[in-house]
Amino acid sequence: MFSVLGTLEFISSYQKILVDICGCNVTKLGQRHPDRCNNNYTMTYGGKQSINNILDFLYKDATV
C-alpha cells in the first residue's frame, strides 16, 4: 500500500502526476479529521502493478 498525506492542493497535483506518468487510476481522496475543519487529505494506492509503477517513478535514476 502507498499513501500520501498533504493539503488538498498538493494531493490533487500529486495524483495527477501519478495518473499521467504512472498510469494509476484516479482514487477518492479522504479528508483526515473532518470534524476539525482542516485541509488534511490522504491518497492511497494498492495493488502490485500500481505500487511497482509508483516506486519505479519515485526511484528512477536513484544511485542508492
N, C-alpha and C positions, 0 to 999 in steps of 0.2 A: 504494500500500500504506500502511496505517495501523497502527502498532504502539505499544503502551504497555508499559512495564516497571515493575513495582512488587511489593509484597508480595501474597501470595495473597488476603488480605482486601480490599485496595484493588482489585486487578484483578477480583475476583469482583463487587464492588459496582459498579465502573465498567461491566463487561459487562452487568449487569442494567439499568443506566440506558440503555445503547446498545440493548439488546433492546427495552425498554419504550418509549422515546421515539423512537428512530430506525428501529425495525423491523428491526434487524440480526438475524442468526441467532446462536445460541449457538455459539461456537467452542471448540476444545480449547485449554486453557491450557498453555503449555510451561514447564517448570522450567528456569531457567538454571543451568548448572553443578551438576547434581545430585550430583556427586561431592564437593562442598564442604558439603553438608548445610545450605544456606541457605534463605531464604524469598524468593527472587527468581523471579518468574514473568513471562512475556510473553504478550500477547494480540495477535493480528494479524488484520486485516481487509483484504480485497481486493475488487476489483470496482467498477465505475464507480458504480453506484447506491448501494451501501453507503457508499462514500467520500463521495459527494455528500451523503448524509443526515447523516453524521457531521460533515462540515465545516459544513453548514447549522446543525446543533445547536451546534457549538462557537463559531461566529462570528455567531450570530443577534444582532441589535442592536449589532454592532460599528460603531464610528464611524470606523475607520481603513481 
